[in-house]
């Protein structure tokens, strides 16, 4: 995530919408304040999901689905998920 997301305006808008901003703190001048444990856990879960979605799109065909119909698109994406899972298993085995 870009360090510019750690801005007071973005935090304010997020809070005004009733959300809890989970943004990595940017230590501009001095030390960054650590996240609360619950926010840190959520941040780590979210970044893992974003990495998975990024790999699915870039490496396993999620960006260029060339079929029509939601059932066929879902099938192609699930093939990508299975291939991604197999790739992760092979990485763990190394």
N, CA, C and O of each residue as an XYZ file, in Angstrom:
376
protein
N       0.852     -1.171      0.000
C       0.000      0.000      0.000
C       0.893      1.229      0.000
O       1.944      1.231      0.641
N       0.503      2.231     -0.684
C       1.243      3.472     -0.772
C       1.203      4.205      0.560
O       0.186      4.190      1.252
N       2.315      4.849      0.920
C       2.379      5.540      2.207
C       1.447      6.741      2.263
O       1.140      7.217      3.356
N       0.990      7.244      1.129
C       0.091      8.398      1.120
C      -1.299      8.055      1.656
O      -2.071      8.960      1.973
N      -1.633      6.767      1.762
C      -2.931      6.390      2.323
C      -3.022      6.731      3.804
O      -4.120      6.858      4.346
N      -1.873      6.879      4.462
C      -1.853      7.230      5.876
C      -1.970      8.754      6.000
O      -1.018      9.434      6.383
N      -3.143      9.266      5.672
C      -3.400     10.708      5.729
C      -4.604     10.961      6.632
O      -5.530     10.154      6.708
N      -4.563     12.098      7.309
C      -5.645     12.433      8.240
C      -6.991     12.520      7.531
O      -8.011     12.115      8.088
N      -7.001     13.042      6.317
C      -8.253     13.187      5.574
C      -8.883     11.819      5.286
O     -10.091     11.639      5.442
N      -8.061     10.867      4.868
C      -8.580      9.530      4.564
C      -9.093      8.857      5.831
O     -10.143      8.215      5.814
N      -8.355      9.001      6.931
C      -8.817      8.453      8.208
C     -10.153      9.071      8.606
O     -11.060      8.376      9.063
N     -10.265     10.417      8.424
C     -11.493     11.117      8.794
C     -12.702     10.672      7.987
O     -13.782     10.463      8.540
N     -12.524     10.527      6.688
C     -13.630     10.090      5.830
C     -14.049      8.666      6.204
O     -15.239      8.359      6.261
N     -13.078      7.814      6.453
C     -13.390      6.442      6.833
C     -14.184      6.392      8.136
O     -15.164      5.655      8.247
N     -13.756      7.177      9.116
C     -14.472      7.207     10.396
C     -15.853      7.828     10.260
O     -16.788      7.403     10.938
N     -16.000      8.839      9.388
C     -17.315      9.471      9.206
C     -18.317      8.503      8.573
O     -19.526      8.663      8.743
N     -17.823      7.510      7.850
C     -18.692      6.493      7.252
C     -18.978      5.347      8.221
O     -19.689      4.402      7.880
N     -18.422      5.437      9.425
C     -18.644      4.397     10.411
C     -17.689      3.221     10.277
O     -17.940      2.153     10.835
N     -16.600      3.405      9.544
C     -15.617      2.354      9.339
C     -14.431      2.550     10.276
O     -14.221      3.637     10.816
N     -13.677      1.504     10.456
C     -12.420      1.596     11.201
C     -11.297      1.524     10.172
O     -11.112      0.484      9.539
N     -10.539      2.614      9.991
C      -9.468      2.583      8.993
C      -8.337      1.674      9.442
O      -7.781      1.856     10.525
N      -8.001      0.710      8.625
C      -6.889     -0.203      8.913
C      -5.822      0.082      7.864
O      -5.738     -0.580      6.830
N      -5.019      1.081      8.165
C      -4.008      1.574      7.232
C      -2.663      1.500      7.933
O      -2.532      1.918      9.083
N      -1.664      0.967      7.241
C      -0.323      0.866      7.799
C       0.198      2.270      8.085
O       0.131      3.152      7.229
N       0.709      2.466      9.278
C       1.193      3.780      9.691
C       2.512      4.090      8.997
O       3.392      3.235      8.906
N       2.641      5.316      8.509
C       3.848      5.769      7.841
C       4.650      6.631      8.814
O       4.181      7.692      9.226
N       5.855      6.188      9.186
C       6.653      6.996     10.116
C       7.317      8.165      9.397
O       8.479      8.068      9.002
N       6.604      9.249      9.227
C       7.144     10.401      8.504
C       8.262     11.069      9.292
O       9.390     11.169      8.810
N       7.958     11.518     10.481
C       8.969     12.155     11.328
C       8.902     11.484     12.686
O       8.051     11.811     13.513
N       9.791     10.560     12.904
C       9.770      9.843     14.165
C       9.287      8.423     13.969
O       9.336      7.868     12.872
N       8.819      7.853     15.064
C       8.380      6.459     15.023
C       6.880      6.371     14.780
O       6.105      7.220     15.221
N       6.503      5.333     14.076
C       5.079      5.111     13.810
C       4.443      4.459     15.030
O       5.082      3.669     15.725
N       3.207      4.788     15.282
C       2.475      4.164     16.367
C       2.039      2.775     15.926
O       1.549      2.611     14.809
N       2.206      1.780     16.778
C       1.782      0.429     16.372
C       0.266      0.322     16.312
O      -0.451      1.056     16.991
N      -0.209     -0.606     15.487
C      -1.650     -0.860     15.381
C      -2.121     -1.604     16.619
O      -1.337     -2.253     17.311
N      -3.394     -1.499     16.879
C      -3.990     -2.320     17.919
C      -3.926     -3.784     17.468
O      -3.937     -4.045     16.265
N      -3.861     -4.733     18.386
C      -3.729     -6.143     17.978
C      -4.827     -6.626     17.032
O      -4.553     -7.371     16.091
N      -6.068     -6.205     17.279
C      -7.165     -6.635     16.401
C      -7.002     -6.036     15.010
O      -7.272     -6.705     14.013
N      -6.561     -4.774     14.933
C      -6.348     -4.137     13.633
C      -5.180     -4.782     12.901
O      -5.234     -4.955     11.683
N      -4.116     -5.142     13.633
C      -2.961     -5.781     13.007
C      -3.340     -7.140     12.427
O      -2.902     -7.495     11.333
N      -4.145     -7.891     13.154
C      -4.604     -9.192     12.657
C      -5.431     -9.021     11.387
O      -5.235     -9.747     10.412
N      -6.347     -8.068     11.399
C      -7.195     -7.808     10.226
C      -6.355     -7.338      9.049
O      -6.604     -7.739      7.913
N      -5.359     -6.488      9.307
C      -4.468     -5.984      8.266
C      -3.717     -7.146      7.617
O      -3.616     -7.207      6.391
N      -3.190     -8.067      8.427
C      -2.453     -9.215      7.882
C      -3.363    -10.129      7.065
O      -2.953    -10.643      6.025
N      -4.594    -10.333      7.529
C      -5.538    -11.151      6.769
C      -5.868    -10.499      5.432
O      -5.929    -11.167      4.400
N      -6.081     -9.185      5.464
C      -6.446     -8.475      4.244
C      -5.317     -8.498      3.231
O      -5.561     -8.693      2.040
N      -4.076     -8.300      3.684
C      -2.974     -8.297      2.730
C      -2.762     -9.682      2.131
O      -2.378     -9.794      0.967
N      -3.006    -10.737      2.905
C      -2.887    -12.088      2.361
C      -3.932    -12.323      1.278
O      -3.636    -12.931      0.249
N      -5.141    -11.850      1.503
C      -6.206    -11.993      0.506
C      -5.872    -11.193     -0.745
O      -6.097    -11.661     -1.861
N      -5.334     -9.989     -0.564
C      -4.979     -9.169     -1.724
C      -3.860     -9.806     -2.535
O      -3.875     -9.743     -3.764
N      -2.891    -10.421     -1.863
C      -1.823    -11.125     -2.590
C      -2.387    -12.310     -3.362
O      -1.992    -12.553     -4.503
N      -3.305    -13.047     -2.750
C      -3.920    -14.195     -3.427
C      -4.707    -13.745     -4.646
O      -4.581    -14.329     -5.722
N      -5.514    -12.712     -4.481
C      -6.287    -12.200     -5.619
C      -5.364    -11.692     -6.717
O      -5.643    -11.896     -7.898
N      -4.281    -11.039     -6.350
C      -3.325    -10.548     -7.338
C      -2.677    -11.683     -8.110
O      -2.535    -11.603     -9.330
N      -2.282    -12.746     -7.406
C      -1.683    -13.908     -8.094
C      -2.698    -14.584     -8.995
O      -2.361    -15.015    -10.098
N      -3.947    -14.682     -8.532
C      -4.984    -15.298     -9.362
C      -5.149    -14.513    -10.657
O      -5.262    -15.099    -11.734
N      -5.164    -13.210    -10.554
C      -5.349    -12.386    -11.744
C      -4.125    -12.384    -12.654
O      -4.268    -12.479    -13.873
N      -2.923    -12.278    -12.086
C      -1.720    -12.138    -12.900
C      -1.166    -13.458    -13.414
O      -0.730    -13.537    -14.563
N      -1.176    -14.497    -12.581
C      -0.481    -15.728    -12.932
C      -1.401    -16.877    -13.340
O      -0.951    -17.827    -13.980
N      -2.679    -16.803    -12.980
C      -3.556    -17.956    -13.196
C      -4.813    -17.614    -13.986
O      -5.851    -18.251    -13.809
N      -4.726    -16.618    -14.849
C      -5.772    -16.369    -15.826
C      -7.009    -15.632    -15.362
O      -8.003    -15.603    -16.087
N      -6.986    -15.042    -14.196
C      -8.174    -14.342    -13.711
C      -8.452    -13.033    -14.434
O      -9.581    -12.543    -14.418
N      -7.438    -12.467    -15.066
C      -7.619    -11.196    -15.753
C      -8.205    -11.379    -17.152
O      -8.882    -10.487    -17.663
N      -7.949    -12.519    -17.765
C      -8.349    -12.713    -19.163
C      -9.284    -13.909    -19.311
O      -8.958    -14.868    -20.011
N     -10.415    -13.860    -18.672
C     -11.417    -14.909    -18.821
C     -12.148    -14.650    -20.137
O     -12.707    -13.572    -20.338
N     -12.141    -15.632    -21.023
C     -12.698    -15.430    -22.365
C     -13.899    -16.322    -22.622
O     -14.059    -16.855    -23.720
N     -14.736    -16.484    -21.620
C     -15.963    -17.253    -21.776
C     -17.128    -16.374    -21.357
O     -16.941    -15.357    -20.689
N     -18.315    -16.767    -21.747
C     -19.516    -16.032    -21.359
C     -20.338    -16.862    -20.400
O     -20.305    -18.092    -20.418
N     -21.066    -16.167    -19.574
C     -21.949    -16.836    -18.632
C     -21.296    -16.997    -17.276
O     -20.131    -17.379    -17.172
N     -22.060    -16.700    -16.238
C     -21.483    -16.711    -14.894
C     -21.013    -18.101    -14.485
O     -20.028    -18.216    -13.755
N     -21.674    -19.142    -14.924
C     -21.259    -20.495    -14.541
C     -19.900    -20.843    -15.157
O     -19.048    -21.429    -14.489
N     -19.698    -20.486    -16.421
C     -18.423    -20.772    -17.078
C     -17.296    -19.916    -16.493
O     -16.181    -20.402    -16.302
N     -17.585    -18.658    -16.213
C     -16.577    -17.787    -15.602
C     -16.182    -18.332    -14.233
O     -14.998    -18.382    -13.899
N     -17.164    -18.735    -13.450
C     -16.872    -19.307    -12.135
C     -16.017    -20.560    -12.271
O     -15.075    -20.747    -11.501
N     -16.328    -21.417    -13.234
C     -15.555    -22.633    -13.448
C     -14.105    -22.304    -13.782
O     -13.191    -22.914    -13.228
N     -13.885    -21.352    -14.677
C     -12.533    -20.976    -15.060
C     -11.765    -20.387    -13.882
O     -10.582    -20.675    -13.699
N     -12.436    -19.566    -13.088
C     -11.775    -19.005    -11.908
C     -11.468    -20.088    -10.874
O     -10.434    -20.030    -10.207
N     -12.339    -21.057    -10.738
C     -12.076    -22.156     -9.800
C     -10.907    -23.015    -10.277
O     -10.140    -23.517     -9.455
N     -10.759    -23.194    -11.602
C      -9.571    -23.873    -12.119
C      -8.317    -23.100    -11.715
O      -7.310    -23.695    -11.331
N      -8.384    -21.774    -11.803
C      -7.263    -20.944    -11.372
C      -6.981    -21.088     -9.888
O      -5.821    -21.125     -9.480
N      -8.029    -21.171     -9.072
C      -7.861    -21.358     -7.626
C      -7.197    -22.704     -7.338
O      -6.310    -22.788     -6.489
N      -7.623    -23.759     -8.043
C      -7.026    -25.080     -7.845
C      -5.544    -25.053     -8.236
O      -4.705    -25.617     -7.535
N      -5.229    -24.403     -9.347
C      -3.833    -24.302     -9.766
C      -3.022    -23.477     -8.771
O      -1.875    -23.816     -8.483
N      -3.595    -22.416     -8.251
C      -2.930    -21.595     -7.245
C      -2.673    -22.406     -5.971
O      -1.597    -22.313     -5.380
N      -3.651    -23.190     -5.558
C      -3.509    -24.045     -4.388
C      -2.392    -25.061     -4.590
O      -1.569    -25.274     -3.699
N      -2.365    -25.684     -5.759
C      -1.317    -26.667     -6.054
C       0.059    -26.006     -6.049
O       1.028    -26.580     -5.551
N       0.139    -24.802     -6.603
C       1.400    -24.074     -6.608
C       1.867    -23.757     -5.191
O       3.055    -23.878     -4.890
N       0.959    -23.360     -4.332
C       1.312    -23.065     -2.945
C       1.764    -24.330     -2.216
O       2.699    -24.281     -1.417
N       1.107    -25.466     -2.484
C       1.529    -26.723     -1.877
C       2.941    -27.103     -2.302
O       3.744    -27.555     -1.485
N       3.239    -26.918     -3.584
C       4.583    -27.229     -4.075
C       5.615    -26.296     -3.457
O       6.737    -26.719     -3.179
N       5.257    -25.043     -3.239
C       6.182    -24.101     -2.591
C       6.430    -24.506     -1.139
O       7.549    -24.376     -0.644
N       5.405    -24.990     -0.462
C       5.572    -25.423      0.924
C       6.447    -26.667      1.022
O       7.185    -26.841      1.992
N       6.361    -27.533      0.009
C       7.112    -28.783      0.028
C       8.610    -28.561     -0.164
O       9.413    -29.423      0.194
N       8.987    -27.431     -0.717
C      10.419    -27.158     -0.973
C      11.171    -26.935      0.291
O      12.378    -26.694      0.257
